[in-house]
């Protein structure tokens, strides 16, 4: 679902805080709170789905050689 965004002044947010919390939760709409036209905070819906653990790092690295065979270099631990 696409996250929608709108802006609201801090004074209006203060007056309608509880209603805006309900609206963000129901509509999955992000609200940017501004002070004198400058963005200062974002009110975003909470994502209750648990993060995926398996496959999370898929595609982030590449194996470029043989990772099973021993290497020819001698380690200090082998001495």
Beta strands, then each sheet from edge to edge (+ up, - down):
strand 1: 4-9
strand 2: 29-35
strand 3: 38-43
sheet 1: 1+ 2+ 3-
end
